[in-house]
Amino acid sequence: MTKIKPFILLASILFAVTIIVPSLLVIPFSNNEETGKLDEELEETVAEPAGTEPAIEVAVFRTATKKVENLAMEDYLVGVVSAEMPAEFEDEALKAQALTARTYIVQHLMKDQDLNIPGDAQVYDTVDHQVYKNKEELKKQWKEDYDSNIKKVTEAVRATAGQILTYEGNPIQAQFFSTSNGFTENSESVWTNAIPYLKSVESPWDQKSPEFTDQLVIAVPDFEAKLGVSLPEGPAIGSVTERTAGKRVSKVNINGKELKGVDIREKLGLRSTDFTWERKGDNVVIQTKGYGHGVGMSQYGANGMAAEGKTYKEIVNHYYKGVEISTSDTMLAKVMAKK
């Protein structure tokens, strides 16, 4: 074996040190760089998803306690959907209700108006705006079903987080009601303005609603007093002279006096403007079909569509014509800027 000269051995050792030591110094910094990159990716993973609302509260005037309850918007929406739609409804119907509820409150908060609501409240907890119930009230209502119901409704609200209904870039008037007579109604048949996305559409699913038909019996003197009419002698009461696009009563002539169907419904406390009546002795027996004003989304219709496999997006696009599902963050940012 050939002997290695001392100076050659020393040179070899110095060369090895020159190569190995920088490598040892670089390795820890390389690991740190990888860790830093992983941290950045982790932050991106847990960041707020695009399209969710900025943090905003809704101030609700509680009519029972005469106090203002301040709630995060999503918590408010859980309370609204729970109060406005039966929790046993299909998931997609609950999502559609959550979408209409969020649209309603966003549009409401964007308005510059003085509604004379007590204190710093922005909405009532009644049908004047949207019915709202807090968790304590829902526990009393649902009892042993509370946990499953609140979970179901909360998931429906979360599934639509950051979404509202818009028409030409603005939040719509997201009207809804319980049960149609088989058709929804044009907005101008109930209120003053014709709104392009609130048009009559078929809603055959409502026939399965427990609210589809109703009967009211009213004494003839009460009937005359409430409507300001005098009934003619005999069985006749009056005749329908005009119907709406939704097959409801628009105008009636009673012994020479013309009345609007919406006024008759209000004065007699009827469930719908789709009514028929007949005189039986000293009483007037009135049959109604449907429950509510009939404009916008039928809740039982939405549930029927969901039961057939329709999604919440298909449901809202059936009942609101020509609308889009948009993100609410930009509009809520405007609300926050007003505060």
Secondary structure, DSSP 8 states (H G I E B T S, - for coil): -----HHHHHHHHHHHHHHHHHHHHHHHHHHHHHHHHHHHHHHHHHS--TT---S-EEEEEETTTTEEEEEEHHHHHHHHHHHHS-TTS-HHHHHHHHHHHHHHHHHHHHS------STT-SEESSTTS-----HHHHHHHHGGGHHHHHHHHHHHHHHTTTEEEEETTEE----EESB-SSB---GGGTSSS--TT----B-GGGGGSTTSEEEEEEEHHHHHHHHT----SSS---EEEEE-TTS-EEEEEETTEEEEHHHHHHHHT-S-S-EEEEEETTEEEEEEESBS---SEEHHHHHHHHHTT--HHHHHHHHSTT-EEEESHHHHHHHHHH-
